[in-house]
Amino acid sequence: MKEYRKIVKTEAVLLKYDDVEKLINILIENIPNHSHAFDFNINKGDTTIGADNLNDLFAQDLPNEIDGLTCTVRGWTEDNNIDKGISLSFRRTVSDYQIHAYDETWFLGKIGQINTFLKSKKPWYAFLSKNFASINGILVVVFPMIFIFLINKEKYVLALFPVIVTIILMISFKKYLSGELFPQTRIILKEDNKQINYNFWLLLIGGLTLVATIVSTIKAFF
């Protein structure tokens, strides 16, 4: 019997409590109950919170925002063999799911369900999450050149702007690599309005300085 298998890399997603619940329900839909059918894990730092059913998972004391979600779903036959399964792993820096089944209709249908749901949960920064490394690499080359240009024009004060932008780009890239900035997956279980979003202020300052750099460079030509 032919078995269908696929690893699906997912794009950036922003999930909230209800979204996680809906996603897990999509995964477990039409999967028969079995003692080894489900494994769910939530990760925050070095802490892992696990359960084998949705109610027990959400009944625990969960953090406001988590670093990762892993789900394993197995379909068992009456003669105690696995005939289908999904292993989903969502982290701040990488996300994908593996799916396999002997039933082609279930296999293709489940991929369609999951992908359609995830596409509806794209964050505003999805493009940056995918392309920030390339954009950052280009800008880190360009702005030192602008700095040299302004120095040659004896615009010493204005030359500070590209220096600041370059520093912000370096800090931003470090945060990007760790998944703090433009994460591949961001999962918010509880809204915390009091939390200070340092990344927002970093981007705001960087954006304003970028504009100031562009304006100062244009002025230097005249």
WOQUIVEN-V985248 format. One record per pair of residues at least 6 apart in sequence whose ideal C-beta (glycine too) atoms are under 7 Angstrom apart, sorted by sequence separation. I is the first residue (numbers start at 1). GAP is how many residues later the second one is. D is the distance in whole Angstrom. If there is no record, write none. Layout:
# WOQUIVEN-V985248
i,gap,d
I,GAP,D
I,GAP,D
This chain:
# WOQUIVEN-V985248
i,gap,d
31,6,6
51,6,4
76,6,6
77,6,5
89,6,7
101,6,4
175,6,4
176,6,6
41,7,5
42,7,5
75,7,7
89,7,6
15,8,7
41,8,7
74,8,5
75,8,5
99,8,7
150,8,5
151,8,5
41,9,5
75,9,4
88,9,4
150,9,4
172,9,6
28,10,6
40,10,7
75,10,6
87,10,6
39,11,7
40,11,5
49,11,5
74,11,5
86,11,6
87,11,5
99,11,6
73,12,6
99,12,6
147,12,5
150,12,7
39,13,6
49,13,7
73,13,5
86,13,5
38,14,5
38,15,6
42,15,7
72,15,5
85,15,6
147,15,4
24,16,7
84,16,7
146,16,4
147,16,6
40,17,5
71,17,4
84,17,4
97,17,7
70,18,7
83,18,7
144,18,7
181,18,5
44,19,5
70,19,5
83,19,5
84,19,7
143,19,4
180,19,6
42,20,6
69,21,5
44,22,5
45,22,7
68,22,6
84,22,6
143,22,5
144,22,6
43,23,6
44,23,5
68,23,5
143,23,5
42,24,5
43,24,5
67,24,7
86,24,7
175,24,7
43,25,4
67,25,6
140,26,6
42,27,6
41,29,5
140,29,5
24,30,6
139,30,6
172,30,7
40,31,5
171,31,7
21,33,7
39,33,4
136,33,6
168,34,6
172,34,7
38,35,6
37,36,7
136,36,7
37,37,5
136,37,5
168,37,7
36,38,6
168,38,4
37,39,6
165,41,6
168,41,7
31,42,6
34,42,4
32,43,7
27,44,6
31,44,5
32,44,6
132,44,5
165,44,5
28,45,6
164,45,5
165,45,6
27,46,5
24,47,6
161,48,6
165,48,6
20,49,7
132,50,5
161,51,5
162,51,5
161,52,4
129,53,4
128,54,5
129,54,7
129,55,6
161,55,6
125,57,5
158,58,4
27,59,5
27,61,7
155,61,7
158,62,7
123,63,7
155,65,5
150,66,7
146,67,6
150,67,7
153,67,5
149,68,7
143,70,7
150,70,6
146,71,6
149,71,7
10,85,5
10,86,6
93,86,4
9,87,5
10,87,7
26,87,5
92,87,3
8,88,6
26,88,6
7,89,6
8,89,5
95,89,5
94,90,6
95,90,5
7,91,5
8,91,7
26,91,6
92,91,4
93,91,6
92,92,6
6,93,6
91,93,7
92,93,6
23,94,6
91,94,6
5,95,4
22,95,7
90,95,4
4,96,6
3,97,6
4,97,6
90,97,7
3,99,6
4,100,6
1,101,5
19,102,6
4,103,4
8,103,7
6,105,7
13,105,5
15,106,6
14,107,6
10,108,5
13,108,5
13,109,7
14,109,4
12,110,6
11,111,7
12,111,6
12,113,7
12,114,4
11,115,6
12,117,4
12,118,7
69,118,6
11,119,7
66,121,5
65,122,7
65,123,5
66,123,6
64,124,7
65,124,7
64,125,6
63,126,7
64,126,4
62,127,5
64,128,5
20,167,6
12,172,5
13,172,6
14,172,5
15,172,5
16,172,5
17,172,5
